[in-house]
Each structure stands twice: as structure tokens, then as C-alpha cells.
Amino acid sequence: MKRILKPITYFLAAVYFLVDAVFVAVARPISAWLARHFEFKRLRAWIRSLPPYPSLALFSVPVLILEPIKPVAAYLVATGQFLSGMVAFVGCELLKLVLVERLFHLTRDKLMRIPAFAWAYGKFTEMRAWLQATEAWRAIRSLSHAAKDSVARVRARLAESFSRPVTSRD
């Protein structure tokens, strides 16, 4: 039984980390946009004033609150409520990652003073580098860039067509 469960566990872990990697790619631009448009100076100053371990506790809050939504979303999908499950999964995952991204950006130096966190982050960075070096990742990345370029071209054409002066046909 152990022989059967081990590959399944590895597969599920790989899928889990791949899904998180995809969501991180979406969450970073959202996080950067929020940082540019919403200052929250007092909140930011308070977060930056925290010592390392309270920073870690604060950093953990979005994960502890929003991570349990994944099994709930899976249950909703399994019971036929596909749309509700997907909305719950995508919404909570994006919210979690945006909050974690912003908190990490604000507390990174303090978190790296915690030896266990620094070690875990180093392992995460190694795993991400390995994943990004795979052929599958490069293929998906290439498709993503091609899609972005196509969308940019369509937007440019639409903007050009709406900015042309209207001529009358008298």
C-alpha cells in the first residue's frame, strides 16, 4: 500500500505546487498594482515596525485563514457545484497570494533573520528555479507571452480604430 501511495502523494504535491506557481504569476501583477494605487501608509509603517517573529505570525495569517478553502472548493466541485467551487478556489487563492506577496515584500528582511524561514525560502527558491528550467514550464511561458502579444495587438487595433476621426458620407 505504501508503494502505491508514495507516487500518488508526489503527484498531488507536484500538482499543488504547479497550481500555486501559476497563481503566483497572476498574483504578482495584482499585488504590484495594489501597491501603486493604495498607499495604506500607517498600516505599512506598522507592519514594517514588527520584529521578525510577529512578522512571521502576520505573514502566516492569510495562509491559515484562506488555505482551508481549497478542500471546501474541491467538495463544491465534487458535489456538482462547479462554478461555486471554482469561484471559491480562484478567488481565495488569488486573495491569499496577493496578501502573502504584499506581506513578504514588506517583511522579507525580518523574515530572513529567522533561520528556519530562511532555510525553507531557500528550498522554495531552488524548487522554483528547477520548475522554471523544465521544458514544460518554458513551453507554457512561451505560450503565455504569445497570448499577451496577441492581446496587445488586438488592443492596439481597437484603440486605433476608435481614435480615427469619423467621416461623414454625405
C-alpha positions in Angstrom: 0.0 0.0 0.0 2.8 2.4 0.9 4.4 1.8 -2.6 1.1 2.9 -4.2 0.5 6.0 -2.0 4.0 7.4 -2.4 3.8 8.2 -6.1 0.3 9.5 -5.7 1.4 11.8 -2.9 4.3 13.1 -5.0 2.0 13.7 -8.0 -0.6 15.5 -5.8 2.2 17.6 -4.3 3.6 18.5 -7.7 0.1 19.5 -9.0 -0.4 21.6 -5.8 2.9 23.5 -6.3 2.2 23.9 -10.1 -1.2 25.4 -9.3 0.4 27.8 -6.8 3.1 28.7 -9.3 0.5 29.6 -11.9 -1.5 31.7 -9.3 1.7 33.5 -8.2 2.3 34.6 -11.7 -1.2 36.2 -11.7 -1.0 37.5 -8.1 2.3 39.4 -8.6 0.9 42.0 -11.1 -2.2 42.4 -8.9 -0.1 42.9 -5.9 2.1 45.5 -7.7 -1.0 47.3 -8.9 -2.4 47.5 -5.4 0.9 48.8 -4.1 0.9 51.6 -6.7 -2.8 52.6 -6.2 -3.4 52.1 -2.4 -0.8 53.6 -0.1 -2.0 52.5 3.4 1.0 54.4 4.9 0.1 53.8 8.5 -0.6 50.1 8.1 2.6 49.7 6.1 4.6 51.5 8.7 3.1 49.3 11.5 3.9 46.1 9.5 7.5 47.2 8.9 7.9 48.0 12.6 7.2 44.5 13.7 10.0 42.2 14.9 10.8 39.0 13.0 8.6 36.5 14.8 5.5 38.7 14.9 6.1 39.4 11.2 6.1 35.7 10.6 2.9 35.3 12.5 1.3 38.1 10.4 2.7 36.5 7.3 1.0 33.2 8.2 -2.5 34.7 8.8 -3.6 34.7 5.1 -2.3 31.2 4.6 -4.0 29.8 7.8 -7.3 31.5 7.0 -7.6 31.0 3.2 -5.8 27.7 2.6 -8.6 25.6 4.1 -10.9 27.0 1.3 -9.2 24.6 -1.2 -10.8 21.4 0.2 -14.1 23.3 0.5 -13.9 24.3 -3.1 -13.0 20.7 -4.1 -16.1 19.5 -2.2 -18.3 22.0 -4.0 -16.9 20.9 -7.4 -17.3 17.2 -6.4 -20.9 17.8 -5.4 -21.8 19.3 -8.8 -21.5 23.0 -7.8 -18.6 23.5 -10.3 -19.0 27.3 -10.7 -19.2 28.0 -6.9 -16.2 25.7 -6.3 -14.1 27.3 -8.9 -15.0 30.9 -7.9 -14.2 30.0 -4.3 -10.9 28.4 -5.2 -9.7 31.1 -7.6 -10.9 34.0 -5.5 -9.4 32.8 -2.3 -6.2 31.6 -3.9 -5.6 34.9 -5.5 -6.5 36.8 -2.4 -4.2 34.6 -0.3 -1.3 35.0 -2.7 -1.8 38.8 -3.1 -1.8 39.2 0.6 1.2 36.9 1.1 3.1 38.7 -1.7 2.5 42.2 -0.2 3.4 41.0 3.4 6.5 39.2 2.1 7.6 42.4 0.3 7.2 44.4 3.5 8.8 41.9 5.9 11.3 40.0 3.8 14.4 41.2 5.6 13.0 40.4 9.0 11.7 37.0 7.9 15.1 36.1 6.6 16.5 36.6 10.1 14.6 33.5 11.2 16.8 30.5 10.4 14.0 28.1 9.6 12.2 30.5 7.4 15.4 31.4 5.5 16.1 27.7 5.0 12.6 27.0 3.8 12.7 30.0 1.5 16.0 28.8 0.1 14.4 25.4 -0.7 11.4 27.1 -2.2 13.7 29.2 -4.4 15.6 26.1 -5.5 12.4 24.3 -6.4 11.0 27.2 -8.3 14.3 27.5 -10.3 14.1 23.8 -11.1 10.5 24.1 -12.2 11.2 27.1 -14.4 14.1 25.2 -16.0 11.8 22.4 -17.2 10.8 22.2 -20.8 7.1 22.2 -19.8 7.5 25.5 -17.9 9.3 27.1 -20.8 6.6 26.0 -23.3 3.8 27.3 -21.1 5.8 30.6 -20.6 6.2 30.9 -24.4 2.5 30.4 -25.0 1.8 32.9 -22.3 4.0 35.5 -24.0 2.4 34.8 -27.4 -1.1 35.2 -25.9 0.0 38.5 -24.2 1.4 39.7 -27.5 -1.8 38.8 -29.4 -4.0 40.6 -26.8 -1.7 43.7 -27.0 -2.0 43.7 -30.8 -5.8 43.4 -30.7 -6.0 46.2 -28.1 -3.8 48.4 -30.2 -6.0 47.8 -33.3 -9.1 48.6 -31.3 -7.6 51.7 -29.8 -6.6 52.8 -33.3 -10.0 52.1 -34.8 -11.7 54.2 -32.1 -9.3 57.1 -32.3 -9.8 57.6 -36.1 -11.8 60.7 -36.9 -15.3 59.9 -38.1 -16.0 60.9 -41.6 -19.5 61.6 -42.9 -20.8 60.1 -46.1 -22.9 62.9 -47.5 
